[in-house]
């Protein structure tokens, strides 16, 4: 874990491969191995690793989100959305999965679906900064300036730097 945190991804890959060989059911080892491989742009190996992790625990929100991020970053947004849909069915109370699902929908220009996902995430955790900031943007896209201002006011209290970067959008 220390190698991963320090950005030493080759070393992290070796360490997580050893952990996964020693304990093939170690979900965390597989997820972090996938993350380290992704950071090294070893895409095919990362994808296989995420898929392996999901065979250990298909309900792992962290893995589903990491795999979805991987797919989205590779331009496979629709595949990422489907992965998040599956994760959301398995984990209806996971705010991160709902927010990530919203990200996928937004990238696919499905603004209403994105709004629903972010609202669901905020119902689970009303202080989830990622979902709140995206809801400011979705509200602006939908020309709901009252909703955007209301969410921005809450965001200013929670994450002032992020809120300040969004504030000029409301005045447009």
Long-range contacts (C-beta under 8 A, 24 or more apart in sequence): 1-32, 4-32, 4-35, 4-36, 7-39, 9-36, 9-37, 9-39, 9-40, 10-40, 12-36, 13-37, 13-40, 25-56, 27-53, 27-56, 27-57, 27-60, 27-63, 30-56, 30-63, 31-60, 31-62, 31-63, 31-66, 34-63, 34-66, 34-67, 34-70, 35-66, 38-66, 38-70, 38-73, 43-70, 43-74, 46-70, 58-90, 59-90, 59-91, 61-87, 61-91, 61-94, 61-96, 61-97, 62-96, 64-90, 64-91, 64-97, 65-96, 65-97, 65-100, 68-100, 68-104, 69-100, 72-103, 72-104, 72-107, 77-104, 77-107, 77-108, 78-108, 80-104, 81-105, 81-108, 88-117, 93-124, 94-124, 95-121, 95-122, 95-124, 95-125, 95-128, 95-131, 96-121, 96-128, 98-124, 98-131, 99-128, 99-130, 99-131, 99-134, 102-131, 102-134, 103-134, 106-134, 106-137, 106-138, 111-138, 111-141, 111-142, 114-138, 115-142, 127-158, 129-155, 129-158, 129-159, 129-162, 132-158, 133-159, 133-162, 133-163, 133-166, 136-166, 136-169, 136-170, 137-166, 137-169, 140-169, 140-170, 140-172, 145-170
